[in-house]
Amino acid sequence: MNIILLSGGSGKRLWPLSNDVRSKQFIKLFPSEHGYESMAQRMYRQIRELDRNAVITIATSRTQVSAIHNQLGEDVGISVEPSRRDTFPAISLACAYLHEIKKISEKEPVVVVPVDPYVDEDYFFALTRLCELAGTSDCNITLMGISPTYPSEKYGYIIPRNTSEISFVKSFQEKPDKATAEAYIKQGALWNSGVFAFRLQYVLDKSKELLGYDGYKDLYDNYDTLKKISFDYAVVEKEASIQVMRFNGIWKDLGTWNTLTEGMEEKIIGNGRMNDSCRNLHILNELNIPILAMGMKDAVISASPEGILVSDKEQSSYIKPYVEEINRQVMFADKSWGSYRVLDIEKGSLTIKIGLKSGCRMSYHSHQNRNEIWIVVSGRGKAVVNENEKLIQKGDVVMIDAGCKHTIIAETEMTLVEIQLGDEIYIEDKKKFTLN
Amino acid sequence: MNIILLSGGSGKRLWPLSNDVRSKQFIKLFPSEHGYESMAQRMYRQIRELDRNAVITIATSRTQVSAIHNQLGEDVGISVEPSRRDTFPAISLACAYLHEIKKISEKEPVVVVPVDPYVDEDYFFALTRLCELAGTSDCNITLMGISPTYPSEKYGYIIPRNTSEISFVKSFQEKPDKATAEAYIKQGALWNSGVFAFRLQYVLDKSKELLGYDGYKDLYDNYDTLKKISFDYAVVEKEASIQVMRFNGIWKDLGTWNTLTEGMEEKIIGNGRMNDSCRNLHILNELNIPILAMGMKDAVISASPEGILVSDKEQSSYIKPYVEEINRQVMFADKSWGSYRVLDIEKGSLTIKIGLKSGCRMSYHSHQNRNEIWIVVSGRGKAVVNENEKLIQKGDVVMIDAGCKHTIIAETEMTLVEIQLGDEIYIEDKKKFTLN
């Protein structure tokens, strides 16, 4: 099976656990054998368990590459969008990547799947079925529609010609009001899940026809000039040869705290406790500070180095404008080489905790306007400062003046405290070099 | 006026803003001209504004001395209890201190006042009056009783002989149920505020008679052997020559989050915001992480490095057992020389932020089982390590091996990051030395 996992989205609706560099699909929410896993990890594992040989390509933006490598490993196929251009350019680029880099035949079916719904095994069986249909049917596009469980005003609806399991599509309807949604459902309408399958050739042709570029390099190099347009709008809604497959299994959109907590198997993740008078309360705590809740009802408490949200569940869906007002310095991030977390901000200094994975290293870089001091708190490795190498271990201190090139190559897992000192400290003050 | 301010109490009911080394009276809650002030600061300032020459002695335990000096300055009179022995030994020791150290005549009246009620100017006029009464009346003890505003089950009641402003006391009643409280109030009963006045000689005599020791040194040296007993129980309730003065002004006991927030003039202290659907919500945030509250009603959110409490206000009065279960490492403290705050705890290391006041220094000390590294983040001063002095400033690093004596003397206000490294890190691993 060839799968394009769409991993986009900003981090505002699930603040403070998501941020500008960690979208909601990377929040670790679901208990598994190996600790908590994120939506992305869960979906990736579920696909792998069903089909060990699935060719999975993650279509994503540059900002998410580190998080993907951190959570899914270095071997995962990634089609990196040079800039944000909505789903049609993203899917076009990923299809070209599949064809040229992964050498997938243009005759093979491909299924496009958003990374963030909460689903179980049935969903993946349905994906396999969908792929088979796309490979054998005469239709250009095969959609997966979700059997609605209530007349939602949040989703787009697919109106099928008839109510059989597989049907031609009659029309698409945007988010309706409740009464209209009820009328649609009576006609057998389905929620548009954003899942669809096609033969690779179909999208390669569409890209060439509608975007005017042919092939991976051509698309990649001209990506910034492409028009922002969704695949639904550019292709799906204009396609006459289109069918939909009905899916009756579990499918939950975890886009707000309200819906996300519905998908959680545990009431408390992280250091938290609640007294007996709490009802329908969820606590998600990524701080190392304990949370105690008393008498809270229908609420969510979530905490990270970026902020603490205490919200009535229903109210939580209105979070976006408030988060936009909060000064959101990125306070934590997963990187391909490990992770970092801001411990303290002071005028003229920033204290950061850095975790390096065994065998990994951060980029070789310098800063123009700040000095840095590293203190090794655990583990051992090699510091390189202006080409000079030095073995370092717990208790060692490395001083890096402004302008010095520096990196650490971790021999074991390592923890550092980094102290940045300068009148102006900003993330863009970073110049990267090649380490010989 | 001679005042003994009783500053006792543990920090459990107002967790996480109070802890084992910061009792509730040191939480900065009240806006003033010079930023927020604590109950202790407010009370101290209010007394000073009324009577510049008041002799104020704070009776307190060893653990609070640093916080008192930090908040009230170095000049404040403190009678330090060598151990916790309840109010009769504490008041006896403070009276001996007043007589011998402060040279107050045994004929002078003294008023004992708990440090933690929320009061206004009228209360201090009443204290002056109470002192005058104690100095002129034939009664041995003059109590201040609070006119009840509702039939509380939380307070002890004083039953006076009659309902005039000043009356002999008929009896004392422990915390009654509501119906009984209503009956008491009909008789003119008053809440026992814990405020009382007497001539110094009276308590000096009582100490000798009931505790068996005479004079400050004698009491201090034998303090650990004294029986734990309250002044109310040992003296007040057994005294026949006793009167009560009625007080009708503002008096609020701020002992729980529920009552404390009633006394707050502002809804939000620290970095917090709430949306329009919040009602009767208070946010107290001592973290540098923003709090966003949405749709919360009748609740309190309070946060410090020690924990985050999210509680229904009424439920917050049941906090004590839950806090006892939480592993409460002291995560912040005010010291006479400044303050500290734990930034990060890791197996084998602890990262701390230290603030030193200009001209101050921490004790000259060593640790047996840990190395320490200081990084100066702002300011300048002098580090002393094993008698070697060195001027240090922003960006300098001081390495202190286990066993080395060390301190910093701040020339300006200073901020340090301290990294402790060792297999066993514990607060008791500290040996103090005299710095020549």
Chai-1 contact restraints between the chains, C-beta under 6 A:
chainA,res_idxA,chainB,res_idxB,connection_type,confidence,min_distance_angstrom,max_distance_angstrom,comment,restraint_id
A,S277,B,Q315,contact,1.0,0.0,6.0,A-B,restraint_1
A,I289,B,G307,contact,1.0,0.0,6.0,A-B,restraint_2
A,I289,B,I308,contact,1.0,0.0,6.0,A-B,restraint_3
A,P290,B,G307,contact,1.0,0.0,6.0,A-B,restraint_4
A,P290,B,I326,contact,1.0,0.0,6.0,A-B,restraint_5
A,I291,B,I308,contact,1.0,0.0,6.0,A-B,restraint_6
A,L292,B,L309,contact,1.0,0.0,6.0,A-B,restraint_7
A,L292,B,Y322,contact,1.0,0.0,6.0,A-B,restraint_8
A,A293,B,V310,contact,1.0,0.0,6.0,A-B,restraint_9
A,M294,B,S311,contact,1.0,0.0,6.0,A-B,restraint_10
A,M294,B,Q315,contact,1.0,0.0,6.0,A-B,restraint_11
A,G295,B,D312,contact,1.0,0.0,6.0,A-B,restraint_12
A,G295,B,Q315,contact,1.0,0.0,6.0,A-B,restraint_13
A,M296,B,V310,contact,1.0,0.0,6.0,A-B,restraint_14
A,I301,B,V310,contact,1.0,0.0,6.0,A-B,restraint_15
A,G307,B,I289,contact,1.0,0.0,6.0,A-B,restraint_16
A,G307,B,P290,contact,1.0,0.0,6.0,A-B,restraint_17
A,I308,B,I289,contact,1.0,0.0,6.0,A-B,restraint_18
A,I308,B,I291,contact,1.0,0.0,6.0,A-B,restraint_19
A,L309,B,L292,contact,1.0,0.0,6.0,A-B,restraint_20
A,V310,B,A293,contact,1.0,0.0,6.0,A-B,restraint_21
A,V310,B,M296,contact,1.0,0.0,6.0,A-B,restraint_22
A,V310,B,I301,contact,1.0,0.0,6.0,A-B,restraint_23
A,V310,B,V310,contact,1.0,0.0,6.0,A-B,restraint_24
A,S311,B,M294,contact,1.0,0.0,6.0,A-B,restraint_25
A,D312,B,G295,contact,1.0,0.0,6.0,A-B,restraint_26
A,Q315,B,S277,contact,1.0,0.0,6.0,A-B,restraint_27
A,Q315,B,M294,contact,1.0,0.0,6.0,A-B,restraint_28
A,Q315,B,G295,contact,1.0,0.0,6.0,A-B,restraint_29
A,Y322,B,L292,contact,1.0,0.0,6.0,A-B,restraint_30
A,I326,B,P290,contact,1.0,0.0,6.0,A-B,restraint_31
A,L343,B,L343,contact,1.0,0.0,6.0,A-B,restraint_32
A,L343,B,D344,contact,1.0,0.0,6.0,A-B,restraint_33
A,D344,B,L343,contact,1.0,0.0,6.0,A-B,restraint_34
A,D344,B,K353,contact,1.0,0.0,6.0,A-B,restraint_35
A,E346,B,V377,contact,1.0,0.0,6.0,A-B,restraint_36
A,S349,B,V377,contact,1.0,0.0,6.0,A-B,restraint_37
A,T351,B,V417,contact,1.0,0.0,6.0,A-B,restraint_38
A,K353,B,D344,contact,1.0,0.0,6.0,A-B,restraint_39
A,N371,B,G395,contact,1.0,0.0,6.0,A-B,restraint_40
A,I373,B,I375,contact,1.0,0.0,6.0,A-B,restraint_41
A,I375,B,I373,contact,1.0,0.0,6.0,A-B,restraint_42
A,I375,B,I419,contact,1.0,0.0,6.0,A-B,restraint_43
A,V377,B,E346,contact,1.0,0.0,6.0,A-B,restraint_44
A,V377,B,S349,contact,1.0,0.0,6.0,A-B,restraint_45
A,G395,B,N371,contact,1.0,0.0,6.0,A-B,restraint_46
A,G395,B,L421,contact,1.0,0.0,6.0,A-B,restraint_47
A,V397,B,V397,contact,1.0,0.0,6.0,A-B,restraint_48
A,V417,B,T351,contact,1.0,0.0,6.0,A-B,restraint_49
A,V417,B,I419,contact,1.0,0.0,6.0,A-B,restraint_50
A,I419,B,I375,contact,1.0,0.0,6.0,A-B,restraint_51
A,I419,B,V417,contact,1.0,0.0,6.0,A-B,restraint_52
A,L421,B,G395,contact,1.0,0.0,6.0,A-B,restraint_53
